[in-house]
Amino acid sequence: MPPTPSHDFPSDLLAGQEELHQIRSELLALLKRLPWSVEPLDGFSDTGGWRKVERPASPGWTPDEQAEVEKLRARERELAVFVSCHRFWEQVSGPEAVHARARLKHAHETPDGSLPASH
């Protein structure tokens, strides 16, 4: 029997989705802190296009920073595969699968759409 619209997601699927949110948040925060270029590059200014683009000189990323980004990206890929290929999805098909996936993505949000204080 297919799940009802108020799915009871398996705990490992919920945990995987929650960790995926956390990893993506950590990766985004790290990328915002890092220089704009992985390799050292001179700065530039391009005012000839439809919008002005300027970048300061970039010292590049250190080997430790590159390793941290790769570690987070690898974990993000693992979790994305785990969540999207979980055995739970065999029970759900058609439009209901789309709705269930959307509900899973937001399962850890509070009713106002924010994340719990533990984030």
PyMOL commands that set and color helices and strands:
alter all, ss='L'
color gray80, all
select helices_A, chain A and resi 11-33+63-84+87-91+95-105
alter helices_A, ss='H'
color red, helices_A
select strands_A, chain A and resi 44-46+53-55
alter strands_A, ss='S'
color yellow, strands_A
deselect
rebuild
show_as cartoon
